[in-house]
């Protein structure tokens, strides 16, 4: 027979098996890093696929952009579901689908397989981002706000660079990175099984699955103010993630897959470091610094294309990455802390919705311009000028708002 003592002992063991708040926070942060690392991992491999299957830059950007579309669809449908069913069930499901995506990547033999993998990957990432960000804020609002800004860029930087290293120096370049990521997601699944739930289960899960934009009225001015910088930053990230490796290889005159990873590392890595460096600054200061650095960095990269200077290109890329980091942190910190506990995942989903729309659509348009327009160099100039214009708009918007605000 099962006694009351044995039941109490089992419950005590179960409670002891739960991760502490600190370890849970680190687990959630590591998952956000790994999800974004997995999303950028195929980028250094695209050149190998293109050489083997003979597709154009349009296909490269479509494969990249379909991921963003899948993320958008998932954010619209499941972005706030963790506010109702809890963080753990959403994260376990997302990890399972991430593992499936890695298996499809590792066995891909055609562009169609890449598209399927990217769709599955995007759907799982979109479902997870809101739950991960909100889960960290549930535990620690201050650190969670910083982590929500650092983790995506850190994941992008490490994923692109590590993938480039593996493709360049290790065997099975179209398989190994995906198998490594599969192992990472498996270990993190075990961690989610051991973590405590950070959110209270509330009714309305089915209703939350209806695609809709619901942003609290009080937060709409802050989101509108952040939108130009979000669009400029993530549009540039989309360009680096899809056509950046081809651009830097053309500039350097070499075909090394590692070059694409280095460009992504310079862009996203400098962004992550900037977030940590400026974490004590206010949201308005971060927005101004981010806008200025983004405009200056893109201008410098365009000058590098004129001069044919690889060193200038990487300096400009790092400066643009600093603008990306500061601007994204400013957007997050000006909006998310204003939301209540039950609104956090939905608000984060709106911000990521803007970001991924900006990342995917312009990238696909750029691929078409490369083939049917002015080529890679001309497209880079057109793209860069639009990003500079948006960054300047974001730079003057806080000043214009201050002038119009009554005393």
C-alpha positions as CSV (number, residue, x, y, z in Angstrom):
1,X,0.0,0.0,0.0
2,X,1.1,3.6,-0.6
3,X,1.2,5.5,2.6
4,X,0.8,9.2,3.2
5,X,4.5,9.3,4.2
6,X,5.7,7.8,0.9
7,X,3.5,10.3,-1.0
8,X,4.9,13.2,1.0
9,X,8.5,11.9,0.4
10,X,7.8,11.6,-3.3
11,X,6.5,15.1,-3.4
12,X,9.6,16.3,-1.6
13,X,11.8,14.6,-4.1
14,X,9.8,16.1,-7.0
15,X,10.2,19.6,-5.5
16,X,13.9,19.0,-5.0
17,X,14.3,18.0,-8.6
18,X,13.0,21.3,-9.8
19,X,15.6,23.8,-11.0
20,X,16.1,26.9,-8.9
21,X,15.0,30.3,-10.2
22,X,18.6,31.2,-11.2
23,X,19.1,28.0,-13.1
24,X,15.7,28.3,-14.7
25,X,16.5,31.8,-15.9
26,X,19.8,30.6,-17.3
27,X,18.1,27.7,-19.1
28,X,15.5,30.1,-20.7
29,X,18.3,32.5,-21.8
30,X,20.3,29.6,-23.3
31,X,17.2,28.4,-25.2
32,X,16.7,31.8,-26.7
33,X,20.3,31.8,-27.8
34,X,20.1,28.3,-29.3
35,X,16.8,29.0,-31.1
36,X,18.4,32.0,-32.8
37,X,21.7,30.2,-33.4
38,X,19.7,27.4,-35.1
39,X,17.9,30.0,-37.3
40,X,21.2,31.5,-38.6
41,X,23.2,28.2,-38.8
42,X,22.1,27.4,-42.4
43,X,23.5,30.7,-43.7
44,X,27.1,29.7,-44.2
45,X,25.9,26.5,-45.8
46,X,23.8,28.3,-48.5
47,X,26.8,28.6,-50.8
48,X,27.3,24.8,-50.8
49,X,23.6,24.2,-51.5
50,X,23.7,26.8,-54.3
51,X,26.8,25.2,-55.9
52,X,25.3,21.7,-55.6
53,X,21.8,22.5,-56.8
54,X,22.4,25.5,-59.0
55,X,19.8,28.0,-57.7
56,X,19.9,31.8,-57.9
57,X,20.1,34.4,-55.1
58,X,16.3,34.7,-55.2
59,X,16.1,31.2,-53.9
60,X,18.5,31.9,-51.2
61,X,16.5,34.8,-50.0
62,X,13.2,32.9,-50.3
63,X,14.6,30.1,-48.2
64,X,15.7,32.7,-45.6
65,X,12.5,34.7,-45.9
66,X,10.1,31.8,-45.5
67,X,11.5,31.3,-42.0
68,X,10.4,34.9,-41.2
69,X,7.0,34.3,-42.6
70,X,6.6,31.1,-40.5
71,X,7.7,33.0,-37.4
72,X,5.1,35.7,-38.1
73,X,2.3,33.1,-38.5
74,X,3.4,31.4,-35.3
75,X,3.5,34.7,-33.4
76,X,0.0,35.6,-34.6
77,X,-1.4,32.3,-33.6
78,X,0.6,31.1,-30.6
79,X,2.5,34.2,-29.5
80,X,0.5,34.7,-26.3
81,X,-0.7,31.2,-25.6
82,X,1.9,30.6,-22.9
83,X,0.1,33.4,-20.9
84,X,-2.8,30.9,-20.5
85,X,-1.4,27.4,-20.6
86,X,2.0,28.1,-19.0
87,X,5.5,28.4,-20.3
88,X,6.6,24.8,-20.0
89,X,4.2,23.1,-22.4
90,X,4.8,25.7,-25.1
91,X,8.6,25.3,-24.7
92,X,8.6,21.5,-24.8
93,X,6.5,21.6,-28.0
94,X,8.8,24.2,-29.6
95,X,11.9,22.2,-28.7
96,X,10.4,19.1,-30.3
97,X,9.7,20.8,-33.5
98,X,13.2,22.4,-33.5
99,X,14.6,18.9,-33.3
100,X,12.5,17.8,-36.2
101,X,13.7,20.8,-38.3
102,X,17.3,19.9,-37.6
103,X,16.7,16.3,-38.8
104,X,15.1,17.6,-42.0
105,X,18.1,20.0,-42.6
106,X,20.6,17.2,-42.0
107,X,18.9,14.9,-44.6
108,X,17.9,17.6,-47.1
109,X,18.5,16.8,-50.7
110,X,16.6,19.6,-52.4
111,X,15.4,23.2,-52.0
112,X,12.0,21.9,-51.1
113,X,13.5,20.1,-48.1
114,X,15.2,23.3,-47.0
115,X,11.9,25.2,-47.3
116,X,10.1,22.5,-45.1
117,X,12.8,22.7,-42.5
118,X,12.7,26.5,-42.4
119,X,8.9,26.5,-42.0
120,X,9.0,24.0,-39.2
121,X,11.9,26.0,-37.6
122,X,10.0,29.3,-37.9
123,X,6.8,27.9,-36.4
124,X,8.6,26.6,-33.4
125,X,10.7,29.7,-32.9
126,X,7.7,32.0,-33.1
127,X,5.9,29.9,-30.5
128,X,8.9,29.9,-28.2
129,X,10.0,33.5,-28.3
130,X,7.1,35.0,-26.4
131,X,7.2,32.2,-23.8
132,X,11.0,32.5,-23.3
133,X,11.0,36.3,-23.1
134,X,8.0,36.4,-20.7
135,X,9.4,33.5,-18.6
136,X,12.6,35.4,-18.0
137,X,10.6,38.5,-17.1
138,X,8.5,36.4,-14.7
139,X,11.7,35.6,-12.8
140,X,13.6,38.8,-12.9
141,X,12.2,41.9,-14.6
142,X,15.4,43.9,-14.8
143,X,17.7,41.0,-16.0
144,X,15.0,39.6,-18.2
145,X,14.7,42.9,-20.1
146,X,18.5,42.9,-20.8
147,X,18.5,39.2,-21.6
148,X,15.6,39.7,-24.1
149,X,17.9,42.1,-26.0
150,X,21.2,40.2,-25.7
151,X,20.1,36.6,-26.3
152,X,18.8,37.0,-29.9
153,X,22.0,38.8,-31.0
154,X,24.3,36.4,-29.1
155,X,22.5,33.5,-30.7
156,X,22.8,35.0,-34.1
157,X,26.5,35.8,-33.7
158,X,27.5,32.4,-32.3
159,X,25.3,30.4,-34.6
160,X,26.7,32.0,-37.8
161,X,30.3,31.9,-36.7
162,X,30.3,28.3,-35.3
163,X,28.4,27.1,-38.4
164,X,31.0,28.8,-40.6
165,X,33.8,27.2,-38.7
166,X,32.3,23.7,-39.0
167,X,31.6,24.2,-42.7
168,X,35.1,25.4,-43.3
169,X,37.2,22.9,-41.2
170,X,35.1,19.9,-40.2
171,X,33.7,17.0,-42.2
172,X,30.1,16.6,-43.3
173,X,29.6,20.4,-43.8
174,X,25.9,20.0,-44.7
175,X,25.1,17.7,-41.8
176,X,27.3,18.3,-38.7
177,X,26.0,21.7,-37.5
178,X,22.4,20.4,-37.6
179,X,23.3,17.3,-35.6
180,X,25.1,19.4,-33.0
181,X,22.0,21.7,-32.7
182,X,19.8,18.6,-32.4
183,X,21.8,17.5,-29.4
184,X,21.6,20.9,-27.8
185,X,17.8,21.0,-28.1
186,X,17.6,17.5,-26.6
187,X,19.5,18.5,-23.5
188,X,17.4,21.7,-23.1
189,X,14.2,19.6,-23.3
190,X,15.4,17.7,-20.2
191,X,16.0,21.0,-18.5
192,X,12.5,22.2,-19.3
193,X,11.1,19.0,-17.8
194,X,12.9,19.9,-14.6
195,X,12.1,23.6,-14.4
196,X,9.2,25.1,-12.4
197,X,6.3,26.8,-14.1
198,X,6.9,30.6,-14.0
199,X,3.4,31.7,-15.0
200,X,-0.1,31.1,-13.6
201,X,-2.4,29.2,-15.8
202,X,-5.4,31.3,-16.8
203,X,-8.5,30.7,-19.0
204,X,-8.6,31.8,-22.6
205,X,-6.1,29.6,-24.3
206,X,-8.3,28.7,-27.3
207,X,-9.4,32.3,-27.7
208,X,-5.7,33.4,-27.8
209,X,-5.1,31.2,-30.8
210,X,-7.2,33.5,-33.0
211,X,-4.8,35.6,-35.1
212,X,-5.2,39.2,-34.0
213,X,-3.2,42.2,-33.0
214,X,-3.9,43.3,-29.4
215,X,-1.6,45.9,-28.1
216,X,-2.6,47.9,-25.0
217,X,-3.6,51.4,-25.9
218,X,-1.1,52.8,-23.4
219,X,1.8,51.1,-25.2
220,X,0.9,52.1,-28.8
221,X,2.8,55.4,-28.8
222,X,6.0,53.6,-27.5
223,X,5.7,50.9,-30.2
224,X,5.1,53.5,-33.0
225,X,8.2,55.4,-31.8
226,X,10.3,52.2,-31.8
227,X,9.0,50.9,-35.2
228,X,11.4,52.7,-37.6
229,X,14.5,51.6,-35.7
230,X,13.2,48.0,-35.4
231,X,12.5,47.9,-39.1
232,X,15.9,49.4,-40.0
233,X,17.8,47.1,-37.7
234,X,16.1,43.9,-38.6
235,X,16.0,44.6,-42.3
236,X,19.8,45.0,-42.1
237,X,20.0,41.7,-40.1
238,X,17.9,40.0,-42.9
239,X,20.4,41.3,-45.5
240,X,23.4,40.0,-43.6
241,X,21.6,36.7,-42.9
242,X,20.7,36.0,-46.6
243,X,23.1,37.9,-48.9
244,X,25.8,39.1,-46.5
245,X,28.0,36.1,-47.0
246,X,27.9,36.5,-50.8
247,X,28.7,40.2,-50.5
248,X,31.7,39.7,-48.3
249,X,33.0,36.9,-50.5
250,X,32.7,39.1,-53.5
251,X,34.5,42.0,-51.7
252,X,37.3,39.8,-50.5
253,X,37.6,37.7,-53.6
254,X,37.5,34.4,-51.8
255,X,34.9,31.6,-51.5
256,X,35.5,30.6,-47.9
257,X,32.2,29.9,-46.0
258,X,33.9,31.2,-42.9
259,X,33.8,34.8,-44.3
260,X,30.0,34.8,-44.1
261,X,30.2,33.6,-40.5
262,X,32.7,36.4,-39.7
263,X,30.4,39.1,-41.1
264,X,27.5,37.8,-39.0
265,X,29.7,37.6,-35.9
266,X,30.9,41.2,-36.4
267,X,27.3,42.4,-36.8
268,X,25.5,40.5,-34.2
269,X,28.4,40.1,-31.8
270,X,29.1,43.8,-31.5
271,X,25.3,44.3,-31.0
272,X,25.3,41.9,-28.0
273,X,28.4,43.5,-26.5
274,X,26.8,47.0,-26.9
275,X,23.7,45.8,-25.1
276,X,25.8,44.7,-22.1
277,X,27.9,47.9,-22.2
278,X,25.0,50.3,-22.3
279,X,22.6,48.3,-20.1
280,X,22.5,51.2,-17.5
281,X,21.4,53.7,-20.1
282,X,17.8,54.8,-20.5
283,X,15.6,53.7,-23.3
284,X,15.6,57.2,-25.0
285,X,19.4,57.4,-24.9
286,X,19.7,53.9,-26.3
287,X,17.3,54.7,-29.2
288,X,19.3,57.8,-30.1
289,X,22.7,56.1,-29.9
290,X,21.4,53.1,-31.8
291,X,19.9,55.2,-34.6
292,X,23.1,57.2,-35.0
293,X,25.4,54.2,-34.9
294,X,23.2,52.3,-37.4
295,X,23.2,55.1,-39.9
296,X,27.0,55.7,-39.5
297,X,27.8,52.0,-39.8
298,X,25.8,51.4,-43.0
299,X,27.3,54.5,-44.5
300,X,30.8,53.2,-43.8
301,X,30.0,49.8,-45.3
302,X,28.8,51.5,-48.5
303,X,32.0,53.5,-48.6
304,X,33.9,50.2,-48.2
305,X,32.1,48.9,-51.3
306,X,33.2,51.9,-53.3
307,X,36.8,51.5,-52.1
308,X,36.9,47.7,-52.3
309,X,38.2,47.6,-48.7
310,X,37.3,44.5,-46.7
311,X,38.7,46.0,-43.5
312,X,36.5,49.1,-43.8
313,X,33.6,46.8,-44.5
314,X,34.0,44.8,-41.3
315,X,34.5,48.0,-39.3
316,X,31.3,49.4,-40.7
317,X,29.5,46.1,-40.1
318,X,30.6,46.2,-36.4
319,X,29.5,49.8,-36.0
320,X,26.1,49.0,-37.6
321,X,25.9,46.0,-35.3
322,X,26.4,48.4,-32.3
323,X,23.5,50.4,-33.6
324,X,21.4,47.2,-34.0
325,X,22.2,46.2,-30.4
326,X,21.5,49.6,-28.8
327,X,18.4,50.2,-30.9
328,X,16.9,46.9,-30.2
329,X,17.5,47.2,-26.5
330,X,16.0,50.6,-26.5
331,X,12.9,49.3,-28.2
332,X,12.5,46.5,-25.8
333,X,13.1,48.6,-22.7
334,X,10.8,51.3,-23.8
335,X,7.8,49.0,-24.3
336,X,8.0,45.6,-22.5
337,X,8.5,46.8,-18.9
338,X,5.3,48.8,-19.2
339,X,3.2,45.6,-19.8
340,X,1.5,43.7,-17.0
341,X,2.4,40.0,-16.3
342,X,-0.4,38.6,-18.4
343,X,0.4,41.0,-21.3
344,X,4.1,40.3,-21.6
345,X,4.2,37.4,-24.0
346,X,1.7,39.2,-26.3
347,X,3.6,42.5,-26.3
348,X,6.9,40.7,-27.0
349,X,5.2,38.9,-29.8
350,X,4.2,42.2,-31.4
351,X,7.7,43.5,-31.2
352,X,9.1,40.3,-32.7
353,X,6.3,40.5,-35.3
354,X,7.5,43.8,-36.5
355,X,11.1,42.6,-36.4
356,X,10.7,39.5,-38.4
357,X,8.4,41.1,-41.0
358,X,11.2,43.6,-41.5
359,X,13.8,40.9,-41.7
360,X,12.0,38.6,-44.2
361,X,10.2,40.8,-46.8
362,X,13.0,43.2,-47.7
363,X,15.5,40.3,-47.9
364,X,13.4,38.5,-50.5
365,X,12.9,41.8,-52.4
366,X,16.7,42.2,-52.4
367,X,17.2,38.7,-53.9
368,X,14.9,39.7,-56.7
369,X,16.9,43.0,-57.3
370,X,20.2,41.1,-57.4
371,X,18.9,38.9,-60.3
372,X,16.7,41.4,-62.1
373,X,18.1,44.7,-61.0
374,X,21.5,46.1,-60.4
375,X,23.3,43.0,-59.2
376,X,24.7,42.4,-55.7
377,X,26.6,45.6,-55.4
378,X,23.8,47.9,-56.7
379,X,21.3,46.1,-54.5
380,X,23.5,46.6,-51.4
381,X,23.6,50.3,-52.1
382,X,19.8,50.6,-52.5
383,X,19.2,48.5,-49.4
384,X,21.7,50.5,-47.4
385,X,20.2,53.9,-48.3
386,X,16.8,52.8,-47.2
387,X,18.2,51.5,-43.9
388,X,20.0,54.9,-43.4
389,X,16.8,56.8,-44.1
390,X,14.9,54.8,-41.5
391,X,17.6,55.1,-38.9
392,X,17.7,58.9,-39.4
393,X,13.9,58.9,-39.0
394,X,14.2,57.0,-35.7
395,X,16.9,59.5,-34.6
396,X,14.8,62.6,-35.1
397,X,11.6,61.1,-33.8
398,X,12.4,61.5,-30.0
399,X,13.4,65.1,-30.5
400,X,10.3,65.9,-32.5
401,X,8.1,64.3,-29.9
402,X,9.9,66.3,-27.1
403,X,9.2,69.5,-29.0
404,X,5.5,68.8,-29.5
405,X,5.0,67.6,-25.9
406,X,3.3,70.3,-23.8
407,X,5.0,71.6,-20.7
